[in-house]
Amino acid sequence: MDNDNGMQGGNGTRLYVGSLPYSTTDDQLKDHFAAAGNVVSAHVIIDKMSGRSKGFGFVEMATKEEAMKAIEMFNGQDMAGRNIVVNEARPMEPRAPRGGGFGGGGGGRGGSSY
């Protein structure tokens, strides 16, 4: 009966919400999704450098059924003038560390002496 492909612990209740208006707050996101059921948490992702919204966030619904209802109700629908994208959040992929200052090769100094 476990067809979650190894995902455990209510992962189906966490939703990715994209194409958000940049003015959206956590509370506005929570209030919007409350129409689909009990919202456990709602977070708009903020850029650390600028302090401004990145235009996406995550909403956690209380049950998988409420999460599915939220996807059906809101995916592709208007929120303050933008058609938002709502789908099941996937676990974050591990990313390579961001290196700085070691930008890609390409370079010798034309040391060809014919």
KAMORA-V414755 format. One record per residue. PHI is phi in whole degrees, -180 to 180 (999 if undefined). BURIAL is # if it has 9 or more other C-alpha atoms within 8 Angstrom, else .. D_FIRST is the distance of its C-alpha to the first C-alpha in Angstrom with 1 decimal. Layout:
phi->PHI burial->BURIAL d_first->D_FIRST
phi->PHI burial->BURIAL d_first->D_FIRST
This chain:
phi->999 burial->. d_first->0.0
phi->-91 burial->. d_first->3.8
phi->-111 burial->. d_first->6.0
phi->-87 burial->. d_first->8.9
phi->54 burial->. d_first->10.8
phi->84 burial->. d_first->11.5
phi->-83 burial->. d_first->12.7
phi->-118 burial->. d_first->12.6
phi->75 burial->. d_first->14.7
phi->73 burial->. d_first->14.9
phi->-60 burial->. d_first->16.0
phi->-69 burial-># d_first->15.2
phi->-95 burial-># d_first->18.1
phi->-96 burial-># d_first->20.7
phi->-116 burial-># d_first->22.7
phi->-91 burial-># d_first->25.3
phi->-125 burial-># d_first->28.4
phi->-114 burial-># d_first->31.1
phi->60 burial-># d_first->34.5
phi->-72 burial-># d_first->35.5
phi->-60 burial-># d_first->39.1
phi->-64 burial->. d_first->40.7
phi->-86 burial->. d_first->42.0
phi->-64 burial-># d_first->38.6
phi->-104 burial->. d_first->38.3
phi->-56 burial-># d_first->35.3
phi->-64 burial->. d_first->36.3
phi->-64 burial->. d_first->36.7
phi->-64 burial-># d_first->33.2
phi->-63 burial-># d_first->31.8
phi->-62 burial->. d_first->33.9
phi->-62 burial->. d_first->33.0
phi->-79 burial-># d_first->29.2
phi->-61 burial-># d_first->29.7
phi->-64 burial->. d_first->30.1
phi->-95 burial-># d_first->26.3
phi->149 burial-># d_first->25.6
phi->-80 burial-># d_first->25.8
phi->-91 burial-># d_first->26.6
phi->-77 burial->. d_first->26.0
phi->-157 burial->. d_first->28.1
phi->-147 burial-># d_first->29.8
phi->-136 burial-># d_first->31.7
phi->-87 burial-># d_first->33.9
phi->-81 burial-># d_first->34.4
phi->-111 burial->. d_first->38.1
phi->-69 burial-># d_first->40.1
phi->-65 burial->. d_first->41.6
phi->-77 burial->. d_first->44.8
phi->-94 burial->. d_first->45.7
phi->76 burial->. d_first->44.0
phi->-106 burial->. d_first->42.8
phi->-61 burial-># d_first->39.5
phi->-91 burial-># d_first->37.7
phi->86 burial-># d_first->36.5
phi->-148 burial-># d_first->32.8
phi->-164 burial-># d_first->30.7
phi->-134 burial-># d_first->27.4
phi->-125 burial-># d_first->26.2
phi->-109 burial-># d_first->23.5
phi->-95 burial-># d_first->22.3
phi->-68 burial-># d_first->21.2
phi->-133 burial-># d_first->17.9
phi->-61 burial-># d_first->15.5
phi->-62 burial->. d_first->17.0
phi->-66 burial-># d_first->20.5
phi->-65 burial-># d_first->19.9
phi->-64 burial->. d_first->18.8
phi->-64 burial-># d_first->21.9
phi->-64 burial-># d_first->24.1
phi->-62 burial-># d_first->23.2
phi->-63 burial->. d_first->24.1
phi->-73 burial->. d_first->27.2
phi->-112 burial-># d_first->28.7
phi->-62 burial-># d_first->27.8
phi->82 burial->. d_first->31.1
phi->-94 burial-># d_first->32.9
phi->-77 burial-># d_first->36.2
phi->-136 burial-># d_first->36.6
phi->52 burial->. d_first->40.3
phi->91 burial->. d_first->41.2
phi->-124 burial-># d_first->38.3
phi->-84 burial-># d_first->35.3
phi->-83 burial-># d_first->32.5
phi->-109 burial-># d_first->29.3
phi->-131 burial-># d_first->26.1
phi->-152 burial-># d_first->22.7
phi->-65 burial-># d_first->19.8
phi->-73 burial-># d_first->21.4
phi->-100 burial->. d_first->20.5
phi->-59 burial->. d_first->21.3
phi->-67 burial->. d_first->24.9
phi->-76 burial->. d_first->25.9
phi->-65 burial->. d_first->28.4
phi->-114 burial->. d_first->31.8
phi->-66 burial->. d_first->35.0
phi->-60 burial->. d_first->37.5
phi->-81 burial->. d_first->40.1
phi->-86 burial->. d_first->43.3
phi->-130 burial->. d_first->46.6
phi->81 burial->. d_first->49.9
phi->-115 burial->. d_first->49.0
phi->-50 burial->. d_first->48.6
phi->-45 burial->. d_first->48.3
phi->6 burial->. d_first->51.1
phi->68 burial->. d_first->53.3
phi->-127 burial->. d_first->56.1
phi->-77 burial->. d_first->59.1
phi->-108 burial->. d_first->62.5
phi->48 burial->. d_first->63.9
phi->-85 burial->. d_first->65.7
phi->-86 burial->. d_first->66.8
phi->-122 burial->. d_first->70.4
phi->-92 burial->. d_first->72.0
